[in-house]
Amino acid sequence: MPITPPSHRVERALRKAGAEVVAGVDEVGRGAWAGPVTVCAAVTGLRRAPEGLTDSKLLSPRRRTELAPLLEGWTTAYALGHASPLECDELGMTAALRVAAVRALEALPVRPDAVILDGKHDYLGGPWQVRTVIKGDQSCVCVAAASVIAKVRRDAMMAELGAGHPAFAFEANAGYPSPVHREALERLGPTPHHRLSWAYLDDLPAWRHLKTSRGADGSEQLSLGF
């Protein structure tokens, strides 16, 4: 079944309501055991999107890698924000996402009048004018662009971090659960890039003492039993 390309429908509605600059926002790394959570804010205007643009999860790694630099040159503006593993632990995921999103939005050369946020939960909040869109990374051009850029940039970051910890294969799993990642954790314990409040540590008797308390939002984290 062919994928319906994203459109500017939501952005046009926000512009009609008075928003001159609209940014699409998407995140990657929420469910990872290691690495930051990364948010991209992208402003695209109403120009026709590059061929094949859609949610990064629906694209092959090769296609994402080809598309990301095209999008970086095509967007009116984009910026990335990160929340470190320590911030994910200390703040909880909801607050860490907000920190990363605010960093991305404030790094844009122009402050957006409105933000289209992928998903149903507004983790950004005021003073930003937010429109949440379920599957916005598939239906909204600016969110889809943010999705691809965020994914490719974070994957590259994790590959760089993984060079110092080859047993974890971060270049292949980007810090997410995988059999290789699990085996390395059991054998070597967490790296400085791991989130230490995540439930995977409950399944590692030799390293369980390293676990820290979760942030204030009490987000459920993945264990080794995936």
N, C-alpha and C positions, 0 to 999 in steps of 0.2 A: 504494500500500500504506500503510495507516494506521500512524502512529508509535506504538509501545508507550510509554505514559507511564512516567516513572521511579517507583521505589518506595522504601520504607524497608527493604527486605529486608536489605541489608548493615548498615545502622545498627542494626536490631533484633538482629542476630547479635552485634554489638559490645557492645550494651547488655546482652545476655544474659550476655556474658562479663565484665561488670563495669564497662564504660565508661558513666558517667552523661552526660557531655557529649561529643558527637561532632561534629566539624567536617568539612564537605566542602571540598576545596581544588581549584582549577583555575587554569590560567594562560592568558595571551594575550600575544602579541608575541614568541614564541620565534623565529619565522622572519622577523621584520621587519628591514629595513635601517636603520630609524631609530626612535627613541623607546625607552622603557623596556620591560622585560618586567614584566608586571603579574600579580600573584596575588591572588585573592580567597579568603578563608576564610569560610564561612557555616555557621551553626548554625541548624537549622530545627526541631529536635524531631521529633515524629511526626505533626504536623498535616497535613491534606490540602493538597496543593500547589495553587497557582493554576492555573486551566485553561490548558492549552497549554504548560506548562513542559517544556522539553527542552534538549538541547545547543544552545548559542547559534548554532552553525554551521548548524543545521537551521531556524533562524528567519529571517524577512526582517528587514532593518534596521528597518523600521517596527515590526514586532511586538516585536523586542528592546527598542526604545526605549520602547514602551508597557509592557512587562512589567517592566523593571528597577525603576522606582520602586515598583511594587506589591510586588516581592520585597523591596526594602529595608525596606518597612514590615511585611511579613509575617514575615520571618526573626526568630528569637529574637535573633540578633546577626550582624553581618558586619563584616569589616574588609578593607582593601586594603593590599598591600605592593608596592613597586616596587624594581627594580634599574635604575639609570641606564644609558645607553649606555656610559659609561666603565666602569662596573662589569662590564657584559657583556663588554667588551673585555679588561679586566685580569684578571677572574676566570675567564672561560670560562662557557659557558651553564649547565652543570650547577650550578656554584657560585653563579652569579647567580640562578638559580631558587630555590636554597635560601635565599639572602639575602632575596629577595622574599617567599617563603613564611613564613619565620620572622618577618619584620616584620608580615605580615598576622596570623599566629596570636598573636603577642605583643600585638597591638593589640586583640584581642578582650577584652571585659570579664571573661570567665571562661576559664581555661586548659582546653582540651579534653583529655579523657582518651584520646581516639583520633582519628585523622585518616584520612579516606577520600580517597585521592589518585588523580586521574584518570590512567590510563595503566598501563603495566607496570613502569616504572622508578621506584624510590623515590629521588628526588633530595633528599628531606628528611632521612631518617635519624634516629638517636637525638639527644636522649632521647625523641623523639616516638614514640608507638605508631602505626605506619602500616599501613593496609591499601590496597594498590594494586588498582584495578579498571579493567580495560580497558573503554573506552567508558563509564566511570563518569559522564561528563557526560550520557549518555543514560539510564542505568539507575538512578542514585542521586539522590534528590530534592535532598539538600544540595549535591551536586557540580554538578548542573544549575543550581541557583540561583547558585552561585558562578561558573559559566561565563557566565551571562547578565550578571550584575553586572560582572564583570571586563571583558567585551567592551565593554559600553556605556560604562563609565567610561573605559576606555583610549581608545576611539574619540573620546570628547569631549575628552580631554586632547590627542590628536593634532590634532584640529581647531583647538584653541587654539594649539598650537605652530605649526601651518601658517599661521596668520594672518600671521606674520612672514616666511613663505617661500611665497608663493602659487603659484609655479611648480611646486612639488612635489606639490600637490594632496593634502596629508596628510588633509584632511577627507574625501576619497573613498577613499584607499588605506590610511590609518592607518599609513603608514610601510612597508607591504609592497611587494614588487615590483609594478610596473605600467608600461605603456608611457610614461605621462606622467612618472612618477617616474624612470624610466631616462633619458629625454630631458633632464630637468632636471639630473640628475647629470652627464651627459656635457657639458652646456653650462656649468653653474655650479659643479660640484663639490659635495662634501658640506657640509651645514649643521652647526652645533654639536650637532645632535640625532642625527647619524648615528653608527652603529657603525663604527669605523675598522679593525677587524680582519677584517671580513667580506670574502669573496672577490669581491664586486662591484667592488672597487677594482682588482683584477687586470685588469679589462676597461676601465679608464679610464686610458689612457696619460698624460693631462694631470694626473691627480690621484693616480697610483699611489704617488708619493713620500709621500703622507699615511698610507699603510697602516701599521698597528701590528701587533705580534705578537699572536697569539691567547693566550687564557688557558690555564691549565694542563691543562684537559680536552681541548684539541685538537678541539673540536667543528667539524664541517663546516658551513660557511656557504654561503648561496646566492650564485651569481654572476649576472652579467647575462644569461646564456644560459638563462633560464627558459622 
